[in-house]
Amino acid sequence: MSYAVIRTGGKQYRVSPGLTLAVEKLDGKVGDPVAFHEVLLTSDDNGLRVGDPLLEDSTVDGVIVGQNRGRRILVYKKKRRKNYRRRQGHRQYETTVQVTEIH
């Protein structure tokens, strides 16, 4: 089974063909192709290749299958005995990508 480790949005993901994952927001519409050029590692029948820090000749291709927002996160601040309370919610924009091919 072949897989790769890519970096996008400040995070690293282990991906393989056919996998669907949610990453930080990428520009594009549903159905648009997307390519990840920051490939850190690949593994296939020929063995393991590790970049230093990136592999120059490797890319991971995918298709955008959704543009949505993640789950709600609550941020709560309080100072005791001062009657200071603040509550704020946040939902991060995210893109759902289906990986099609590893080069």
Beta strands, then each sheet from edge to edge (+ up, - down):
strand 1: 3-8
strand 2: 11-15
strand 3: 20-24
strand 4: 33-36
strand 5: 39-44
strand 6: 47-50
strand 7: 60-69
strand 8: 73-79
strand 9: 84-90
strand 10: 93-102
sheet 1: 2+ 1- 5+ 6-
sheet 2: 3+ 10- 7+ 4-
sheet 3: 8+ 9-
end
